[in-house]
Amino acid sequence: MQEKLTAASLIKKYQRLFQQYDHHQIAERLVCMVAAKQGINRVALVLKRESEPVLCALAMHNDDTLESRSLTVPLSNSRNLPVDLISSVLHSGQHYSLSASELQPFAAQSGIVIPILEVETCLAAFYIEASVEAAKLSSVVEQLEPIWLMASLMTRQVSDRQCLDEQAERHRMSEQALWANETYLNAILRYSPALIAVKDLNGNVVMASDHYKQLAHIEDDSLVGKNALDIYPESLVESLTTMEAAALDNSRPYETELDLLHKDGTLHTYLMVKFPLSDCNEEVFGVCTICTDVSDRKMAESALREQQSRLNYMAFHDSLTALPNRSLFYDRINNGVARATRSGGKLALMLLDVDRFKNINDSLGHDSGDLLLKAIAGRLSEGVREMDTVARLGGDEFVVLLEGIQDLDDVRFVANKLLAHISRPMEIAGHDISITASIGISVYPTDGDNTDELLKNADIAMYKAKEAGKNNCQFYAKGMSASAVNFLLLENDLRRGIEQDQLILHYQPQIDMRTGALTGVEALVRWQHPERGVVSPAHFIPLAEETGLIVPLGDWVLKAACEQQKQWLNAGLNVPQMAVNLSTRQFRQRDFPGKVATVLRETGLPAEFLELEITESCAMEHAGETINQLNQLNQMGLSLSIDDFGTGYSSLAYLKRFPIDKLKIDSSFIHDIPIDQNDAAIAKSIIGLAHNMQLTVVAEGVEQEQQASWLRDNDCDQVQGYLFAKPMPASSFASHFCARGEFDVTANVVSLKDFAQT
């Protein structure tokens, strides 16, 4: 028989519980005592708090086992309890029986929320779920009246002790946070590479970082209690005091830069920031100083300014002679024209070209040529006024701008003086060299009202001076024959054409005679002159060879062809090889294989897709050097061919040592075959020679069907010429490819179907 819970027994039970258990265990005991009643499935004890209710204990039946656990969880976080109903009971202090619809989510037949009161004040509530009907549950609840009485005695203690535990935990966390903050602050003050200090309103240091010990005149002991005179040089203290006063008066940070000497003797630049410190009542109680070492940044900024200055200088000055370059010259002459227009005055433009400069480069080398150009630049600068401009336009071409002139005789005098200065012997690389120059002069506004027109007319006059025997000056005259100087003018136009990207490439296919397939394409340069239109290579290539412009022209062709070949390959077009002609000067350049490797690397073109062609005469000139150059190129993986074969005087002893892949029969031997038996015999001999040397043979200039038939019958491997396709722009060449990326021979002038072997 169950022991009746009298008031005395309840008090004893209450005392034993608080002696043996903590508040978590007491709460757990209370829910277990309720859950032990037959028919009750789940019991929860919820404590009322000022902020929000807390679920502190839960007991439930799991099969035949009663499980319980203590919790400290906000009621709002519980997903398996009727949170709103329990909160309502805690607020009202009234019992609440749950309806069937309210119990549906919890799979119980009946349920009730019992408030635990203390003098009409609700302290807690028991939430009960049962597997019995509501009437039966009400009867069980009545039997538990002693437990509700005990709970009313204990929940206050449980709640208070839980609050004390939470306060203790918060206190522990606060102490831990305070300790962490002190640790962080000490670490910052000890290891920070900045000067950090806090001073009170009397100017005494409250705390300071160890970095202050790096400063000269600072001892290794603590700075706490010291003032500004103990830290900074006396010369700085007054200005720093003013800064602090400004920061305090304006209640905002104050910044400045100052230089401080370190103990190691180095001077460091610091960015100093001073700002006031306020308490929770917005009362200022001190000043904080943070000084960041910005020496490296200042040095970097200084270096950047110097570099920018150098870059600006390099952008407007010639790297060899340090004279103004074309860009700066254009700026100065434009300004000079503007000044002359406003004042109604004149200015003279002298274009100076060194006579026979090519001979210096060819005989003494480019290094000596550079020394000569520097010496000429110095003499030109010495021979004019400070207000005048001497510039180098490129190569051996200089320009002199004379402003504020009154008489043309003065211009002639200056020109002759410059010619005399230049003609004086000068020592270059151990040689006494005498050199002359030719000067062409144009005058604003008589000979032109803009820079380009003045340059053009000075150019005409300068070549007239060369035509007159060199080493003299000529003024521009409208009666000068343009045709007489046209070829010479073309040189300067070509220089500008290379610089201004007026060159274009056309591409002529090379065809396999047996299959009709594309075996490669040859890149052929064209000049799109803005005024003359398309200039034939027959006109400007000899000029480029004579003037040395063939080297930059050839470099441009090589890179442009490689870029185009890479684009075609990326587009899926099957172009086996890109053939590029090399001039003798280009091929003889120092470290030419290295330049080719650089172009391949920059364009991303694999070497096997590039073929370089040199003429037979170029190959046989300095044959030993040729073999060395060709071996280096061959080791890179690209193909090599001898162009215009049959026009030179080949030595078979050298020819067999050349690491070449192709011989190209010159078009002069193809033109009259098969009618001219001599040409036919030469062509047949070349084909036989090439095949015996395991070389591919290519016939150039094939324009007639009978030529193609003869070449096919005599086992010529490849052909190119107008019969199959003219040289064409890149876009036209690409249009001949079918969807599979193969070259469509049916789109050519003549179908190769008739020539292909079946």
NORRAPE-V101687 format. One record per backbone hydrogen bond with DSSP energy under -1.0 kcal/mol. CO is the residue of the C=O (numbers start at 1). NH is the residue of the N-H. E is the energy in kcal/mol with one decimal. If there is no record, write none. Layout:
CO;NH;E + CO;NH;E
//
This chain:
4;6;-1.3 + 6;10;-2.5 + 7;11;-2.2 + 8;12;-2.6 + 9;13;-2.8 + 10;14;-2.8 + 11;15;-2.6 + 12;16;-2.8 + 13;17;-2.5 + 14;18;-1.9 + 15;19;-1.5 + 16;20;-2.4 + 17;21;-2.5 + 22;26;-2.3 + 23;27;-2.1 + 24;28;-2.0 + 25;29;-2.4 + 26;30;-2.3 + 27;31;-1.9 + 28;32;-1.7 + 29;33;-2.4 + 30;34;-1.5 + 31;35;-2.6 + 32;36;-1.5 + 34;37;-1.5 + 37;40;-1.6 + 39;131;-3.0 + 41;61;-2.0 + 42;129;-2.8 + 43;59;-2.8 + 44;127;-2.9 + 45;56;-2.3 + 45;57;-1.2 + 46;125;-1.9 + 47;54;-2.4 + 53;75;-2.5 + 54;47;-2.8 + 55;73;-2.0 + 56;71;-2.6 + 57;45;-2.4 + 58;69;-2.2 + 59;43;-3.0 + 60;67;-3.1 + 62;65;-2.0 + 65;62;-3.5 + 67;60;-2.8 + 69;58;-2.2 + 73;55;-3.3 + 74;77;-1.8 + 75;78;-1.8 + 81;83;-1.9 + 82;86;-2.2 + 83;87;-2.4 + 84;88;-2.0 + 85;89;-2.1 + 86;90;-2.3 + 87;91;-1.5 + 88;92;-2.5 + 89;93;-3.5 + 96;113;-2.6 + 99;103;-1.5 + 103;106;-1.7 + 104;107;-1.0 + 110;130;-2.7 + 111;98;-2.2 + 112;128;-2.9 + 113;96;-1.7 + 114;126;-2.8 + 116;123;-3.3 + 116;124;-1.3 + 118;121;-1.1 + 121;118;-2.9 + 123;48;-2.7 + 124;116;-3.3 + 125;46;-2.6 + 126;114;-2.8 + 127;44;-2.3 + 128;112;-2.2 + 129;41;-2.5 + 129;42;-1.7 + 130;109;-1.5 + 130;110;-1.7 + 133;137;-2.4 + 134;138;-2.2 + 135;139;-1.7 + 136;140;-2.0 + 137;141;-2.4 + 138;142;-1.8 + 139;143;-1.7 + 142;145;-1.4 + 144;148;-2.0 + 145;149;-2.0 + 146;150;-2.7 + 147;151;-3.2 + 148;152;-2.1 + 149;153;-1.3 + 150;154;-2.1 + 151;155;-3.2 + 154;158;-3.1 + 155;159;-3.4 + 156;160;-2.8 + 157;161;-2.9 + 158;162;-2.4 + 159;163;-2.4 + 160;164;-2.6 + 161;165;-2.5 + 162;166;-2.4 + 163;167;-2.7 + 164;168;-2.7 + 165;169;-2.5 + 166;170;-2.6 + 167;171;-2.5 + 168;172;-2.5 + 169;173;-2.8 + 170;174;-2.5 + 171;175;-2.7 + 172;176;-2.6 + 173;177;-2.9 + 174;178;-2.8 + 175;179;-2.9 + 176;180;-2.8 + 177;181;-2.9 + 178;182;-2.4 + 179;183;-2.6 + 180;184;-3.3 + 181;185;-2.9 + 182;186;-2.7 + 183;187;-2.6 + 184;188;-2.8 + 185;189;-2.8 + 186;190;-1.9 + 187;191;-3.1 + 188;192;-2.1 + 189;210;-3.5 + 195;291;-3.0 + 196;209;-2.5 + 197;289;-3.3 + 198;206;-3.9 + 198;207;-1.3 + 199;287;-2.5 + 200;203;-2.0 + 204;200;-2.3 + 205;225;-3.1 + 207;198;-2.3 + 209;212;-1.4 + 210;213;-2.1 + 211;214;-1.9 + 212;215;-1.7 + 214;263;-2.6 + 215;218;-1.3 + 223;226;-2.4 + 226;205;-3.2 + 227;230;-1.6 + 228;231;-1.6 + 228;232;-2.7 + 233;236;-1.8 + 233;237;-1.2 + 236;240;-2.5 + 237;241;-2.7 + 238;242;-1.9 + 239;243;-2.0 + 240;244;-2.5 + 241;245;-2.2 + 242;246;-2.2 + 243;247;-2.6 + 244;248;-2.4 + 245;249;-2.7 + 246;250;-2.3 + 247;251;-1.0 + 247;252;-1.1 + 254;274;-2.6 + 256;272;-3.1 + 258;270;-3.0 + 260;268;-2.7 + 261;216;-2.9 + 262;265;-1.8 + 266;262;-2.7 + 268;260;-2.8 + 269;294;-2.6 + 270;258;-2.1 + 271;292;-2.3 + 272;256;-1.9 + 273;290;-2.4 + 274;254;-2.6 + 275;288;-2.7 + 277;285;-2.5 + 277;286;-1.1 + 279;282;-2.1 + 283;279;-2.1 + 286;277;-2.7 + 287;199;-2.8 + 288;275;-2.0 + 289;197;-2.4 + 290;273;-2.3 + 291;195;-2.6 + 292;271;-2.8 + 294;298;-2.8 + 295;299;-2.6 + 296;300;-2.7 + 297;301;-2.9 + 298;302;-2.5 + 299;303;-2.9 + 300;304;-2.7 + 301;305;-2.6 + 302;306;-2.5 + 303;307;-2.8 + 304;308;-3.0 + 305;309;-2.5 + 306;310;-2.6 + 307;311;-3.2 + 308;312;-2.8 + 309;313;-2.4 + 310;314;-3.3 + 311;315;-2.4 + 316;325;-1.7 + 318;322;-2.1 + 323;318;-3.7 + 324;392;-2.1 + 325;329;-2.6 + 326;330;-2.6 + 327;331;-1.8 + 328;332;-2.5 + 329;333;-3.0 + 330;334;-2.1 + 331;335;-2.1 + 332;336;-2.7 + 333;337;-2.8 + 334;338;-2.0 + 335;339;-2.4 + 336;340;-2.7 + 337;341;-2.3 + 338;342;-2.1 + 339;343;-2.3 + 340;344;-1.4 + 340;345;-1.3 + 346;405;-1.2 + 347;444;-3.0 + 348;402;-2.8 + 349;442;-2.2 + 350;400;-2.6 + 351;440;-2.6 + 352;398;-3.0 + 353;438;-2.5 + 357;361;-1.7 + 358;362;-2.6 + 359;363;-2.3 + 360;364;-2.8 + 365;369;-1.8 + 366;370;-2.4 + 367;371;-2.0 + 368;372;-2.3 + 369;373;-2.1 + 370;374;-2.2 + 371;375;-2.1 + 372;376;-2.5 + 373;377;-2.4 + 374;378;-2.0 + 375;379;-2.0 + 376;380;-2.5 + 377;381;-2.1 + 378;382;-1.8 + 379;383;-1.2 + 385;388;-1.1 + 389;401;-2.9 + 391;399;-2.7 + 394;397;-2.2 + 396;354;-1.6 + 397;393;-1.8 + 397;394;-1.2 + 398;352;-3.2 + 399;391;-2.8 + 400;350;-3.1 + 401;389;-1.9 + 402;348;-2.4 + 407;411;-1.0 + 408;412;-2.4 + 409;413;-2.4 + 410;414;-2.3 + 411;415;-2.5 + 412;416;-2.6 + 413;417;-2.3 + 414;418;-2.4 + 415;419;-2.3 + 416;420;-2.2 + 417;421;-2.4 + 418;422;-2.4 + 419;423;-2.0 + 426;433;-3.4 + 428;431;-1.6 + 431;428;-3.3 + 433;426;-2.5 + 436;355;-2.3 + 438;353;-2.4 + 439;474;-2.2 + 440;351;-3.2 + 441;476;-2.8 + 442;349;-3.1 + 443;447;-3.7 + 444;347;-1.1 + 450;454;-2.2 + 451;455;-2.7 + 452;456;-2.6 + 453;457;-2.3 + 454;458;-2.3 + 455;459;-2.4 + 456;460;-2.0 + 457;461;-2.2 + 458;462;-2.6 + 459;463;-2.2 + 460;464;-1.6 + 461;465;-1.9 + 462;466;-1.8 + 463;467;-2.4 + 464;468;-1.5 + 465;470;-1.9 + 466;469;-1.7 + 472;439;-2.3 + 474;441;-2.6 + 477;480;-2.1 + 485;489;-3.1 + 486;490;-1.9 + 489;493;-2.2 + 490;494;-2.6 + 491;495;-2.3 + 492;496;-2.4 + 493;497;-2.6 + 494;498;-2.4 + 495;499;-2.1 + 496;500;-3.0 + 497;502;-3.0 + 502;528;-2.2 + 504;526;-3.0 + 506;524;-3.1 + 507;728;-1.7 + 508;522;-2.5 + 510;519;-3.0 + 510;520;-1.2 + 511;719;-2.1 + 512;516;-2.2 + 514;757;-1.3 + 517;512;-2.8 + 520;510;-2.8 + 521;579;-3.4 + 522;508;-2.1 + 524;506;-3.1 + 526;504;-2.6 + 527;529;-1.3 + 527;535;-2.9 + 529;533;-1.4 + 533;529;-2.6 + 535;527;-1.1 + 536;539;-1.9 + 536;540;-1.5 + 537;541;-2.5 + 540;544;-2.6 + 541;545;-2.5 + 542;546;-2.4 + 543;547;-2.3 + 544;548;-1.2 + 544;550;-1.9 + 548;551;-1.3 + 549;553;-2.3 + 550;554;-2.7 + 551;555;-2.5 + 552;556;-2.1 + 553;557;-2.3 + 554;558;-2.5 + 555;559;-2.1 + 556;560;-2.8 + 557;561;-2.6 + 558;562;-2.0 + 559;563;-2.4 + 560;564;-2.2 + 561;565;-2.5 + 562;566;-2.3 + 563;567;-2.0 + 564;568;-2.3 + 565;569;-2.4 + 566;570;-2.4 + 567;571;-1.7 + 568;573;-2.6 + 569;572;-1.5 + 573;575;-1.5 + 577;521;-1.8 + 578;611;-3.0 + 579;523;-2.9 + 580;613;-2.6 + 583;587;-2.6 + 584;588;-2.0 + 586;589;-1.2 + 589;592;-1.3 + 591;595;-1.5 + 592;596;-2.2 + 593;597;-2.4 + 594;598;-2.0 + 595;599;-2.1 + 596;600;-2.5 + 597;601;-2.3 + 598;602;-2.8 + 599;603;-2.4 + 600;604;-1.6 + 606;609;-1.7 + 607;610;-2.0 + 609;578;-2.2 + 610;639;-2.2 + 611;580;-2.5 + 612;641;-2.0 + 613;582;-2.8 + 614;643;-3.0 + 615;619;-2.3 + 616;620;-2.0 + 617;621;-1.1 + 622;626;-2.3 + 623;627;-2.5 + 624;628;-1.6 + 625;629;-2.5 + 626;630;-3.1 + 627;631;-2.4 + 628;632;-1.8 + 629;633;-2.1 + 630;634;-2.9 + 631;635;-2.2 + 633;638;-1.1 + 634;637;-1.4 + 639;612;-2.4 + 640;661;-3.4 + 640;662;-1.3 + 641;614;-2.0 + 642;664;-2.6 + 643;616;-1.4 + 644;647;-1.7 + 645;666;-1.8 + 651;655;-3.3 + 652;656;-2.1 + 654;657;-1.5 + 658;660;-2.0 + 661;696;-2.5 + 662;642;-2.0 + 663;698;-2.7 + 664;645;-2.6 + 665;700;-1.6 + 666;669;-1.7 + 667;671;-1.8 + 672;676;-2.9 + 676;680;-2.2 + 677;681;-2.4 + 678;682;-2.5 + 679;683;-2.8 + 680;684;-2.5 + 681;685;-2.2 + 682;686;-2.4 + 683;687;-2.3 + 684;688;-2.3 + 685;689;-2.9 + 686;690;-2.8 + 687;691;-2.3 + 688;692;-2.4 + 689;693;-1.5 + 690;695;-3.4 + 691;694;-1.5 + 696;663;-2.4 + 697;718;-2.0 + 698;665;-2.9 + 699;720;-1.8 + 702;723;-2.4 + 704;708;-1.9 + 705;709;-2.6 + 706;710;-2.1 + 707;711;-2.4 + 708;712;-2.4 + 709;713;-2.5 + 710;714;-1.5 + 711;716;-2.8 + 712;715;-1.6 + 717;513;-2.4 + 718;699;-2.4 + 719;511;-2.9 + 720;702;-1.9 + 721;724;-1.4 + 721;725;-2.5 + 724;749;-1.3 + 728;507;-3.1 + 729;733;-2.5 + 730;734;-2.5 + 731;735;-1.2 + 733;736;-1.4 + 734;737;-1.5 + 736;744;-3.2 + 738;741;-2.0 + 741;574;-3.3 + 742;738;-2.7 + 744;747;-1.3 + 745;748;-1.8 + 752;755;-1.1 + 752;756;-1.4
//
